[in-house]
Amino acid sequence: MNKILYTLVVIATLTSCAESYSIQGTSSVSSLDGSKLYLKTVKDQELKNLDSCDVVHGKFRFAGLLDTVKLANLYMDDESLMMPVVVEKGEIEIRIDNTGRNVSGTPLNDKLYQFINRHDQIGNEMNELSHKQSQMLLDGIDEDIINKKLSVEAARLAQQEDSLVTNFIVENFDNVLGPGVFMMMTS
């Protein structure tokens, strides 16, 4: 009798230490329907499956217990969807459509995707510089003037990106976002 009681107390203690996560997802991308999605994390320098689910009629769900907050990536089979997800306590929402991807619902995911959106915005502005160069050439502006103007703009954008990344990593050194974003930016 004592062994059963002891076992129940140990199970209750272990379960109470673990946090639960719930991830609800929707997708309007038809190629995801019927496929299997995986949340994968790096453990012991290897990519390991944390959870998996099927996409049915554009909906999917991950749920489980987690003893620590983890930064995972969303995969379809072995193909990365380039979508980091902070697996933490709370109701996490994933939206995937043809125009973008977003994870929200918990503080760290909201912070991560605010950073990702700003980083993407700077990247788009940087990509726009070649279009500006072509337009200026078609307008008959001297190539030296174009290069001087656009190099100043490129340097400004590079500085913005550097500041954004550095500040984000420094501000989040004490949670999974700092090391996670550092690894994403340097890999």
Solvent accessible surface area in square Angstrom, and as a share of the most:
residue,aa,sasa,rsa
1,M,184,0.82
2,N,121,0.62
3,K,167,0.71
4,I,111,0.56
5,L,105,0.52
6,Y,153,0.58
7,T,69,0.40
8,L,106,0.53
9,V,84,0.48
10,V,56,0.32
11,I,97,0.49
12,A,63,0.49
13,T,73,0.42
14,L,121,0.60
15,T,69,0.40
16,S,90,0.58
17,C,89,0.53
18,A,25,0.19
19,E,76,0.34
20,S,66,0.42
21,Y,10,0.04
22,S,11,0.07
23,I,0,0.00
24,Q,79,0.35
25,G,3,0.03
26,T,59,0.35
27,S,14,0.09
28,S,80,0.52
29,V,36,0.21
30,S,99,0.64
31,S,82,0.53
32,L,7,0.03
33,D,70,0.36
34,G,71,0.68
35,S,19,0.12
36,K,74,0.31
37,L,0,0.00
38,Y,43,0.16
39,L,0,0.00
40,K,20,0.09
41,T,13,0.07
42,V,109,0.63
43,K,116,0.49
44,D,121,0.63
45,Q,176,0.78
46,E,103,0.46
47,L,87,0.43
48,K,85,0.36
49,N,94,0.48
50,L,54,0.27
51,D,31,0.16
52,S,44,0.29
53,C,16,0.09
54,D,76,0.40
55,V,0,0.00
56,V,88,0.50
57,H,162,0.72
58,G,11,0.11
59,K,130,0.55
60,F,9,0.04
61,R,126,0.46
62,F,1,0.01
63,A,46,0.36
64,G,27,0.26
65,L,108,0.54
66,L,12,0.06
67,D,108,0.56
68,T,82,0.48
69,V,62,0.35
70,K,57,0.24
71,L,37,0.19
72,A,0,0.00
73,N,50,0.26
74,L,0,0.00
75,Y,28,0.11
76,M,36,0.16
77,D,79,0.41
78,D,125,0.65
79,E,105,0.47
80,S,39,0.25
81,L,14,0.07
82,M,155,0.69
83,M,2,0.01
84,P,10,0.07
85,V,0,0.00
86,V,0,0.00
87,V,0,0.00
88,E,17,0.07
89,K,134,0.57
90,G,29,0.28
91,E,114,0.51
92,I,0,0.00
93,E,92,0.41
94,I,2,0.01
95,R,124,0.45
96,I,5,0.03
97,D,56,0.29
98,N,129,0.66
99,T,135,0.79
100,G,35,0.33
101,R,105,0.38
102,N,34,0.17
103,V,0,0.00
104,S,28,0.18
105,G,46,0.44
106,T,3,0.02
107,P,105,0.66
108,L,29,0.14
109,N,0,0.00
110,D,68,0.35
111,K,85,0.36
112,L,0,0.00
113,Y,10,0.04
114,Q,133,0.59
115,F,7,0.03
116,I,31,0.16
117,N,82,0.42
118,R,79,0.29
119,H,38,0.17
120,D,73,0.38
121,Q,95,0.42
122,I,4,0.02
123,G,30,0.29
124,N,97,0.50
125,E,61,0.27
126,M,65,0.29
127,N,109,0.56
128,E,76,0.34
129,L,16,0.08
130,S,73,0.47
131,H,107,0.48
132,K,77,0.33
133,Q,60,0.27
134,S,57,0.37
135,Q,83,0.37
136,M,27,0.12
137,L,85,0.42
138,L,149,0.74
139,D,91,0.47
140,G,65,0.63
141,I,65,0.33
142,D,79,0.41
143,E,97,0.44
144,D,94,0.49
145,I,101,0.51
146,I,0,0.00
147,N,68,0.35
148,K,143,0.61
149,K,118,0.50
150,L,17,0.09
151,S,65,0.42
152,V,106,0.61
153,E,35,0.16
154,A,31,0.24
155,A,64,0.50
156,R,111,0.40
157,L,1,0.01
158,A,46,0.36
159,Q,108,0.48
160,Q,60,0.27
161,E,61,0.27
162,D,84,0.43
163,S,40,0.26
164,L,41,0.20
165,V,21,0.12
166,T,67,0.39
167,N,82,0.42
168,F,16,0.07
169,I,37,0.19
170,V,94,0.54
171,E,121,0.54
172,N,1,0.00
173,F,156,0.65
174,D,108,0.56
175,N,42,0.22
176,V,39,0.23
177,L,0,0.00
178,G,1,0.01
179,P,74,0.47
180,G,11,0.11
181,V,0,0.00
182,F,102,0.42
183,M,120,0.53
184,M,67,0.30
185,M,71,0.32
186,T,85,0.49
187,S,124,0.80
